[in-house]
């Protein structure tokens, strides 16, 4: 009287393509709007770091602006003031500036 009978449930319906479609669309949008542009930017950054040479004007990720005086495999010498050279790791170079930019600072 107070307890209702419990009956076994029927078989679960098999998933079809339409149930996975929203997940696929979200993944495709995620790929084209986030992953692909980030990979492209990382590739450009690697090319810029590999092409560094003496005399280039750069800004580091810490905000130091200077002229490259020495380039080695892992480190770069940057002159931040006359006769003041600091050694930084190559991967900290953030931006390659156009020639003559440091004179205007």
Steps between C-alpha positions, in 0.01 A plus 500: 500500500776754586774334297474502122627216286840541329519374144815440293592772253511434128822483301689829457475648150815469290687832452482638149705754305268789588578466869873546432455788254505784760820359652665483158394857413637632832833324441532641147426854623746457787767387252458790257452774759755402768745222419591585140572874557708420808709247306553755222613768748742257670649409161556869414662559842741207446595633155564847641722364778698283258559801271639727774831661411738757639361854474130409524290703741280289726272504802505214751198357676623678816483837325871562431560680172842488341728414212628145446879483539562126513298194397577147616299177506301570817587857603501847348704801612290817502646849542241692703715812553846608377752242629227307690441153355269241657474134407146364454365169379394499137143397571443816706530718188143615438513756218737595223488878457560694176848651466537839671219448750730521803618848401143628527448360852 
